[in-house]
Amino acid sequence: MTDELELLRQTDPVRSDEGPWRDRPLTARAEHRLAALTSADAPSSTPAHTPERAARLPRAPRPRRTRRLLIGATAASAAAVAALTLTFSGVSTAPAAASPTALVVQPDAPALPLDEVARRAEAYARALHDAPKPHRGSHLQSWYLSMETGPDAQPPVTIPEERITRWNPDGSGSELVVATDPRHPGRPVINDADGTWRTVNDGKVLHRKTYPPGTRVDDPATGDGTLPARPPADPDELRSYLSTFYSGAGTETQPLLMALSSFLQEWTPGPRESAALVRMLSRAKDLRPAGQVIDRLGRRGQAYAYRGTDASGGSMDGTLQLVILDAETGRILGMETTLTKDLPDFKIKSGDVLSYEAWMP
């Protein structure tokens, strides 16, 4: 389903890809004029109210080394919200972007039980004579919701990024982060620069770094060091392994899904590990078949839903999490978190997508 911003673009008689009014970042002169118009010295019938801090709810925590924030979507207490805020500084030059619509379950396709997908994934892994092993690193396309609070807060915007991380056995590696939205190739996208929204060209490199040998090393057997050990291919051992990523993952479904997101940012599983992950999920409490979906990269998969409740510890109350799997191989294609209740203070409504993570080979 096309989001609201795309509908507006389609009805705009002015072309967005050429001409003086095309989509592109503001020039320095335009930014200066915009700042002058919105500054405290500009004429105004009412005094300007400075929005409070920008909050960025949906990012799942990455182990040991990142600025990724907890995906606490409840905003049930001021303390929880304060822990998730980012400073909003300067004048935003980015237009408000509509949140992408949630994935839609296809009514004409049957929902497969997790046991069936696990059986298929195990058969697929057994049929491979030389199955690829898991490797450190990941290829992730993500969409995260960034927002302000306060009476004059701007509507939330969605921040799309592509991230490629690779680590080698000698501890060397590389990281690359690019601002891009594959749903709208070639069009400018919004970037959150430490709490300040701005438009950047599609494909703009936000972060690039290489690391020399010895930067991240560990003992493959024990995991002692700066990297977790290689993931096991046994479902029970794998769940115990994931509990090292997120507290409570060994017993509860909500922390398990948080740990799974963190794990997939560190490792790309092989077929045997993917099969073990699906078998492990089939034993998780309250993870229900939702049906077939087409993900944001156009891939067909089976979705499984977990509805956050107060019983889950509060941090996911009011959210619905989907895990999207390849029905034949068991590979995890993505994870989506949507809100199931209105949060007026953040100008977000039930059904808004807080985050979507799509993993690629």
N, C-alpha and C positions, 0 to 999 in steps of 0.2 A: 504494500500500500504506500502511495506517495505521501510524504510528509507535507505539512502545511506550507513550509518555505518553498518547496518545489511547486506547489499549486500556485503560489503567488508569482513565481518566476514565469510559469507558463502563461499566465494572464497578462503579464507585462508586455506592452507592445514594443518596448525598446529591447533590442538584442542585448544579451548579457555577455556575449563573447567578442564583440567588436564595437568600435565607435567610442565617442567620448564618455558615454554612460555605462560602459562595460564593467563587469565585476572585477575589482582589483583592489589592492591595498591603497589607503589614502596616501597622497604625496605629502612631503614635509610641509608645503605651503597650506595644503588642505587641513592637515593636522593642527597647524598653527592657528588657522582661522576658526576651526572647531573649538580649540582650547579657549580662544578669546571670547567666543560666543557663550561658552558654558562656564566661564570663570566668574569669580565673585564680583568682578568689576563690571560685568555685562549688565545692561538694564534688565530688570525683571520685576514683575508685579508682585511676586512673592519671594521671600528669601529662599535660597537654594538649601536643600537638606542633603547632607552628605550620606550616601548609603553606608550601612555598616559593612562589616567584613564579608568578603566573598567566601562562601562555603563550597567545598568540593566533596560530595558525599561518597561517590561510588567506588573509589579505588580500593581494591583489596590490598592488604599489606604484603609486601615482598620481603622475604627473609633477609635480615642482616644488613642490607646495603642500599635501600632505595627510599625515596620520599613518598612512595605510594601510600595513600591514606586508607583507613578503615572504612568499609562500606556500610557505615551505620546510617540507615535511612529513616529511623523512627523520629528523630527530633523530639522525642517524648520529654526530654529534660534539657534545660538550658546548659547543663554541664556537658552532656553528650554532644550538643551542637557546637559548643565552644571548642571542644577538642578537635573538631573537624574543620575549623575555619582557616582561611588564608587571607592575608592582608590584601585589600583592594586599593591600589594606589593609582593616582593619576586619572585622566579622563579616558574612558573606553572609546576606542575608535572602531570597534567591531559592531556590526549590526546584530540585533538579537536573532538567534537561530532557533527554529522550532526543534523540539526534541523529536528524534526519530520515533516512528510508531513501533509498537511492540510486534514481535513475530506473531503471525496468524496461523493457527492450526488449520490444516486442510481438511475439510469435513468429509471428503470422498475417499480418504486414505485411512486404513486401520491403524490403531495405536498398538505397537508391539510391546509385550511385557519385557522388562529388563532381563529376565531369565533367558528369553529367546535371543535377544541381542548378544548376551554373554555367550550363549552356546554357539552362535554364528562366529563371533570374534575368536573363540577358542579354536574352532574348526579352521578358520582362516589362518591363524598363527601356526597351527600344526602342519598345514599344507605347504608352508614355505620352507624349502630345504635350507636356505641360507637367510633367515629372517634378519632384517636390520636390527642392530642393537640400539638401545637408547643413547642419545648424545646430549651433552650439556649445551644449553642454550635454547632459544625459542624464536619463533617468528609470529608476531602478534599484531593484529589490527584491532584497535580499541576505539570505543566511543564512550566518553565519560561526561556526566552532567556537571557543569560548574554554575554556581549561583551566588547571588547576594542576599543579604537579609536587610530588613528595615522598611519603613513605609514608602520610601522612594526607590526601592530596589528595582533594578532592571529585570526583565524576564530571564530565566535561566538560558544558558547556551550549551550546546554540545561540542565537546572538544574531541576531534578525531585524530588519531596518531597511528603510525605504523612503527613497530619496534623490532629490530633484529639483534639478537644477542648470541654470541658464540664464545665457547670456552674450550681450550685444547688441553690434552693431558699434561702438558708441561706448565700449565698455569697461565699461559698467554690467552688473549681473547680480544674481542672487539664489541662495541655497542654502537648502534645507529638508530636514531629516532627521527622520523620524517612526519611533517604535517600533511596529511592527505585523507581524503574521504573517497573510497572507491565507488561510492554511489553517485558521485558527481565529479568525474575525472576532469582535470583541467581548470576547475573553478577554485577561487580563493576559499580558504577555510579559516576558521577561528582557532586561535591558539591562546592558551592561558600562560602568560609569561610571569610566573610567580605572583599570580593574583590579578594581573592586569590583562584584560581581553584585548586582542588585536587581530586584524586580518593579515594573513600571510599567503603567499602564492602556493598553489598546490605543488607538493614535492619539496618544499623548503626543508632543508636539513636543520633540525633543532638541536641535535646533539650527535657528535661523532667522536669516538675515542678508541684508541687501541691500547692494549696493555701488554707489557713485556712478559717473557716467561717468569714463572714464580709469583705472579700477582695473586693467583688463586690456586692453591694446591690443597690436597687432602689425601688421606689414606683411603683408598677405594673400599677397604674392608670395614673400617670403623666410621668413616666420615669425619674423623678428627681433622680440623683445619677450617678453611673458609668456604668450603663447598660441601653440600650433603653427599653422602655415599650414593653409589649407583642404586636406583630403585629396584626392589625385588620384584619377581614375577609371580609371587604367591599372594592371593587376595588378602589373607589375614595378616601376613607380614607387611604387605603394602599399606594396610590401614594403620598399623603400628608405626610404620615409617612416616606416614603423613602427619601423625600426631607430633612429630618433631618440628613441623612447619607451623602448626597452629594448635594452641591448647584446647583440649576437648574433642579433637578430631577422632580420637579413638573410640568415642562412645556416642557422640551426638551428630546429627546430620548437618546442622547449620555450620558448626566449625569444620566439619569434613569438607563441605563445599568451598569454604574459605581457604582451607589448606590445599585443596585441589587446584584452585586458581594460582596460588603461590608456587606450587610445585611445577605447574605447566609454564611458568615464567622462568624456571630454572632448567627444566629438562624437556626434551622432546621424546616421548616414550616410543619404544619399538612395538611391533605387533603383539608380542607376548605380554608386555607390560600393559598395553591398551586392553587386552583381553582380561587381565587381572583387575584393572580398574573398573571395567564394566561389571565383572562378577562381584567385586567389592560393593559397588553401588547397588547392585540387585539385593544386597543384604541390608542396605541402609533403611532406617525407619522413615516413613512419611515421604518417600520419594515416589511419586505416582506417574504413570504414563499419561502424557498430554496429547500425543498424536504426532503426525508428520508435519514438518515445517520446511520452508525454504529460508535458509539463513541469509544474512546480509551480503554474503559473497556469492549467492546464487546456488549454494549447495543444498542438496536434499538430505534431511536427517530426521531422526526421531527425538522428540523432546520429552523430558521428564521433569516434573514440577515439584518444588518444595515451597510450601507457604509458611513464611515466618510468623511465629506467634510469640506471645509473652512467655510461653513455656520454654522457648528457645533461648531465653536469657535476655530478651529485650532488644538486642542489637539488630535483629532483622525483623522485628515486629512491623507489620504493615507492608511487607514486601513479598513478591513472588519471584523465585529463582527458577530458571530453566537451564537444564544441562542438555545440550544438543549433541547427539551421537550419530556417527555413520552406522547405519543399521547392519552393514555387512562386515565391516572390519572392527567395529567398536571404537574407532578413533574419536576422540573428543573434538568436535568441530567448534563449539563455542559455549558461552555461558551468558545468560541475560538476566538482569535484575530489574523488575518494574515495581512501581509503587501501587499499593492496593488501597490507599486512603489519601485524602487531600492533606497537603501541608501548606496552608495559606501564607504563613510567614515566609516561605521560600518561593511562593507563586508556582508551585507544582501541584499537579492533580493526580488523582488515582488513574493508573494506566500509563503515566509517563515513564519512560525508560531512564533509569538511573545509570546503568552501565551495560555495555555489551563488549565481550571479548571473543574474538574469532582467531583461532589458532590455525596456522598453515605449516606445511612441511618445511 
